[in-house]
Amino acid sequence: MAWYDEARFYHIYPLGLTGAPQNNDYSEPVNRIKELTPWIKHIKEIGCNAIYIGPLFQSGSHGYDTTDYKLLDSRLGDNEDLKKFVKDCHKEDIKVIFDGVFNHVGRDFFAFQDVKQNRENSRYTGWFCNINFWGNNEYNDGFSYENWGGHNLLVKLNQRNPEVINYILDVIRFWVSEFDVDGIRLDAADVMDFDYMKSIRGLANVVKEDFYLMGEVIHGDYTRWANNDTLHAVTNYTLHKALYSGHNEHNYFEIAHTVNRLYDMAGGNPLGLRLYNFVDNHDVARIYSKLSNKAHMIPVHILLYTLPGIPSIYYGSEFGIEGNKENGSDASLRPQLNLKDYKDATDKNPLTKVIAALGKIRAKSPALSYGGYTQLQLTNRQYAFSRNVNGENVIVVVNNDDNDCMMTLPSNSVEEYVGALSGERIYAEGGNITVNVKACGGDIYLPLNDVMGEYKPVDYSKVLKEVEKQAKKKVKEEKKDTSTLPKKVRNVPYEEMTVEELQACIIGKMRNNGEVTDEMKRTVMENVYHDSLVNWVKSFR
């Protein structure tokens, strides 16, 4: 089988993690990517064996407005720095895939600059979609063009132009020869031309053994993109949504229905549809922020590592950090982190310890990578299934309730199991096993003979205690942060309120719409301009 069938990914947004400036002045390279070197050891310690990193190449701002596909973003360093990073990962048997932003380019891309300069006479007019020299835009180019997502910062490539196709294929060859990259994640794959993707797949089949193509697809019939002609795998946004909402609403039926539908889509074959599973990434809120009950971090991650598909951890989420989109910005989802702040996390941070244990379990169990999926039991609050391959039968149980529960499940002729997280030994009686599933928890039961002595119990009750501790601390900080606000707000028009009353009203309205983060509160408290606050509070519906 290919390496990616047994992958456990770690996802890095490098411009954020290294604290690079938000805008690129194209000055001399600064080797920030070297700051990722200590993370390689950490990534291996938590059981990951592959890294998805990007965007990496020269751009004007967030990385998705590419200006040079063959040059590492100068905010991260130069090509030698990236080459060394990939080489260091390979020394630790960690594969690396890059973000391939091949749907659109930035306005500083050489071909678009030529169009700006030479207009109709540019040899590159056919590289872009729907250029109209009778139109205009907010940049006053004197022409308009098709963009991506309504943003003229992102100029859409004409993916049916043979020159564009050959250019991108040459970029991929360069990435392999220059950096020895192991695969590519195709950004915005769900809006890319299928023949374009087939050309990329044709190159992937020969450019390097087991060269992996994974595409960003939000919804739809995933087999349209993940098949023998286009991509190897797609992002599993369908499961991502089910995992957090299924726990927030105590509804395991949503998760099980999603899994069954995807498994049917795969033709009942775990490799019939390769899925890239995740609970958060650089575009969506952190899982810790999304969960109403933070204790559900345990069953959520058990499912991430045991359901059909390849699991992925987004940098920092293994520590339980928070992050929400704020004021339309993704910046808080992509923070700068210093690994020294999380020293010895695999020993001292209970959540990190659990995720590391799950990575080890996944690595040691072929059934979790290749096994078929069979649902065993399902209620709103309890869920059990098995993964089976070549006689290895693994039973997974999760519980989103605040109380322990008992479950009786078929043992599939295995006489004795051990809980890979709990260390509990379970004996089959009458073809069944009966297990006690902890509140807001779960376990992975492996045939005892296959794993004897390989796993140490992980006490995730410490995670629950830490969650409770952090929740109390947060409530205390919230009270402290708003202590200067008035206890009562006068029933007068906003224009007649004081600054403090307006701040209190805004925070109150924010709370009505959901969780109020520390950053959101700081933004309100730092605004002391009366007219601005009046306009702000009136903007709520």
HELIX and SHEET records of a PDB file:
HELIX    1   1 TRP A    3  GLU A    6  5                                   4    
HELIX    2   2 PRO A   14  LEU A   17  1                                   4    
HELIX    3   3 ILE A   33  LEU A   36  5                                   4    
HELIX    4   4 THR A   37  GLU A   45  1                                   9    
HELIX    5   5 ASN A   79  LYS A   91  1                                  13    
HELIX    6   6 PHE A  110  ASN A  118  1                                   9    
HELIX    7   7 ARG A  119  ASN A  121  5                                   3    
HELIX    8   8 THR A  125  TRP A  127  5                                   3    
HELIX    9   9 PRO A  162  PHE A  179  1                                  18    
HELIX   10  10 ALA A  189  VAL A  191  5                                   3    
HELIX   11  11 PHE A  194  VAL A  207  1                                  14    
HELIX   12  12 TYR A  222  ARG A  224  5                                   3    
HELIX   13  13 TYR A  237  ASN A  248  1                                  12    
HELIX   14  14 TYR A  252  MET A  265  1                                  14    
HELIX   15  15 ILE A  287  LYS A  290  1                                   4    
HELIX   16  16 LYS A  294  HIS A  296  5                                   3    
HELIX   17  17 MET A  297  THR A  306  1                                  10    
HELIX   18  18 SER A  317  PHE A  319  5                                   3    
HELIX   19  19 ALA A  331  LEU A  333  5                                   3    
HELIX   20  20 LEU A  339  TYR A  342  5                                   4    
HELIX   21  21 ALA A  345  LYS A  348  1                                   4    
HELIX   22  22 PRO A  350  LYS A  364  1                                  15    
HELIX   23  23 PRO A  366  TYR A  370  1                                   5    
HELIX   24  24 LEU A  448  VAL A  451  1                                   4    
HELIX   25  25 SER A  461  ASP A  481  1                                  21    
HELIX   26  26 TYR A  494  GLU A  496  5                                   3    
HELIX   27  27 VAL A  499  ASN A  513  1                                  15    
HELIX   28  28 ASP A  518  GLU A  526  1                                   9    
HELIX   29  29 HIS A  530  LYS A  538  1                                   9    
SHEET    1   A 9 PHE A   9  ILE A  12  0                                        
SHEET    2   A 9 ALA A  50  ILE A  53  1                                        
SHEET    3   A 9 LYS A  95  GLY A 100  1                                        
SHEET    4   A 9 GLY A 183  LEU A 186  1                                        
SHEET    5   A 9 TYR A 212  GLY A 215  1                                        
SHEET    6   A 9 ALA A 233  THR A 235  1                                        
SHEET    7   A 9 ARG A 274  PHE A 278  1                                        
SHEET    8   A 9 ILE A 310  TYR A 314  1                                        
SHEET    9   A 9 PHE A   9  ILE A  12  1                                        
SHEET    1   B 2 PHE A  57  SER A  59  0                                        
SHEET    2   B 2 THR A  66  LEU A  72 -1                                        
SHEET    1   C 3 HIS A 104  GLY A 106  0                                        
SHEET    2   C 3 HIS A 151  LYS A 156 -1                                        
SHEET    3   C 3 ASN A 147  TRP A 148 -1                                        
SHEET    1   D 6 GLY A 372  LEU A 378  0                                        
SHEET    2   D 6 GLN A 382  VAL A 389 -1                                        
SHEET    3   D 6 GLU A 392  ASN A 399 -1                                        
SHEET    4   D 6 GLY A 441  PRO A 447 -1                                        
SHEET    5   D 6 GLU A 416  GLY A 419 -1                                        
SHEET    6   D 6 ARG A 425  TYR A 427 -1                                        
SHEET    1   E 2 CYS A 405  PRO A 410  0                                        
SHEET    2   E 2 ASN A 432  VAL A 437 -1                                        
END                                                                             
